[in-house]
Amino acid sequence: MSDYLLELNDIEAGYGRAALVLRGLTVKVPAGSVVCLVGPNGAGKSTVLKVASGLLTPRSGSVVVDGVDVTGQGPQAMLASGLAHVLQGHSVFREMTVEENVMLGAFTVRDKAKVAERMEFVQSLFPIVGERWKQLAGLLSGGQQKQVEFARSLMVSPKVVLLDEPSMGLDPKTTATVFDQVVRMRNAGIAVLLVEQNARRALETADVGCVLDLGRVHISGPAPELLADPQLGALYLGGRPSEPAHAQATPAETATRENG
Ligand SMILES: Nc1ncnc2c1ncn2[C@@H]1O[C@H](COP(=O)(O)OP(=O)(O)OP(=O)(O)O)[C@@H](O)[C@H]1O
């Protein structure tokens, strides 16, 4: 079996007849890790997740889940292969209960015992979800609603969860809680591919960071090394420099360093 739960290899992708957004992008997500994609607006971060979850078919390259090539398959097949996508923005149904929202994630699961087991799992992973189970989701705070979205995505027992800007619209304290939940997912054995505007916070959470620019991975490596890189700090992380170390990507660390 592959060392990676998700591999996006040399992906070229775009929308309709418009120019390519992804131009030879490679990202690999090892088991038991959080990989985050950071980069400027419009770099193609959300597009990477759409290719991974089958919402957008790549023009070339391959998508491999746990060693199986699933390139070109649609979202439902991708879900079945073990990829769950938590989209950008808020997707809870406010007029439905927390339970109803979470159970929507289990609509493809036929085995009732499995559903009950997953229900218990998500309630233990996200205690607030269990505590507010019977309440209307619209009564929860933004951060709590995000946890409902996470819980819903885990009902299919995914191998990899794709998270698109989970901190969007949240205050710093709530953002910290949401990132804590991302770590809890990772610690529970679920690999995470995370896209974030809040690059510094995301790298503080992630194991591996990838900086996207011009449709490909410009640099990648262990997240702490990227955080400590003053040049990257100035370019992508709001300019707060720390230690003068330069990140070195190695293949074993999922890293793909590409120039140009
Ligand atoms: N549905 C779409 N149709 C056409 N073009 C799109 C579509 N979605 C995104 N794009 C274009 O693809 C490019 C990359 O967009 P994408 O949303 O992937 O970037 P991003 O890095 O996630 O940006 P941001 O950080 O602002 O969310 C942009 O130029 C955008 O205009």
The ligand as an SDF file (V2000), in Angstrom:
LIG
                    3D

 31 33  0  0  0  0  0  0  0  0999 V2000
  -16.3190   28.1800  -10.6910 N   0  0  0  0  0  0  0  0  0  0  0  0
  -15.3450   28.8890  -11.2720 C   0  0  0  0  0  0  0  0  0  0  0  0
  -15.4440   29.2630  -12.5660 N   0  0  0  0  0  0  0  0  0  0  0  0
  -14.4680   29.9570  -13.1700 C   0  0  0  0  0  0  0  0  0  0  0  0
  -13.3240   30.3350  -12.5720 N   0  0  0  0  0  0  0  0  0  0  0  0
  -13.1660   30.0020  -11.2720 C   0  0  0  0  0  0  0  0  0  0  0  0
  -14.1690   29.2620  -10.5630 C   0  0  0  0  0  0  0  0  0  0  0  0
  -13.7350   29.0690   -9.3040 N   0  0  0  0  0  0  0  0  0  0  0  0
  -12.5170   29.6540   -9.2300 C   0  0  0  0  0  0  0  0  0  0  0  0
  -12.1800   30.2120  -10.4090 N   0  0  0  0  0  0  0  0  0  0  0  0
  -10.9260   30.9110  -10.7070 C   0  0  0  0  0  0  0  0  0  0  0  0
   -9.8490   30.0390  -10.4150 O   0  0  0  0  0  0  0  0  0  0  0  0
   -8.7760   30.7590   -9.8220 C   0  0  0  0  0  0  0  0  0  0  0  0
   -8.3850   30.0890   -8.5120 C   0  0  0  0  0  0  0  0  0  0  0  0
   -9.4950   30.1770   -7.6260 O   0  0  0  0  0  0  0  0  0  0  0  0
   -9.4920   29.4440   -6.2060 P   0  0  0  0  0  0  0  0  0  0  0  0
  -10.7940   29.7470   -5.5810 O   0  0  0  0  0  0  0  0  0  0  0  0
   -9.0800   28.0380   -6.3770 O   0  0  0  0  0  0  0  0  0  0  0  0
   -8.3080   30.2280   -5.4820 O   0  0  0  0  0  0  0  0  0  0  0  0
   -7.9510   30.3010   -3.9360 P   0  0  0  0  0  0  0  0  0  0  0  0
   -6.4860   30.2020   -3.8390 O   0  0  0  0  0  0  0  0  0  0  0  0
   -8.7630   29.3060   -3.1800 O   0  0  0  0  0  0  0  0  0  0  0  0
   -8.4370   31.7790   -3.6240 O   0  0  0  0  0  0  0  0  0  0  0  0
   -8.9690   32.4130   -2.2440 P   0  0  0  0  0  0  0  0  0  0  0  0
   -7.8410   32.3640   -1.2860 O   0  0  0  0  0  0  0  0  0  0  0  0
   -9.3190   33.8070   -2.6510 O   0  0  0  0  0  0  0  0  0  0  0  0
  -10.1760   31.6080   -1.8130 O   0  0  0  0  0  0  0  0  0  0  0  0
   -9.2420   32.2070   -9.6710 C   0  0  0  0  0  0  0  0  0  0  0  0
   -8.6950   32.9590  -10.7470 O   0  0  0  0  0  0  0  0  0  0  0  0
  -10.7410   32.1100   -9.7910 C   0  0  0  0  0  0  0  0  0  0  0  0
  -11.2730   33.2710  -10.3680 O   0  0  0  0  0  0  0  0  0  0  0  0
  1  2  1  0
  2  3  1  0
  2  7  2  0
  3  4  2  0
  4  5  1  0
  5  6  2  0
  6  7  1  0
  6 10  1  0
  7  8  1  0
  8  9  2  0
  9 10  1  0
 10 11  1  0
 11 12  1  0
 11 30  1  0
 12 13  1  0
 13 14  1  0
 13 28  1  0
 14 15  1  0
 15 16  1  0
 16 17  2  0
 16 18  1  0
 16 19  1  0
 19 20  1  0
 20 21  2  0
 20 22  1  0
 20 23  1  0
 23 24  1  0
 24 25  2  0
 24 26  1  0
 24 27  1  0
 28 29  1  0
 28 30  1  0
 30 31  1  0
M  END
$$$$
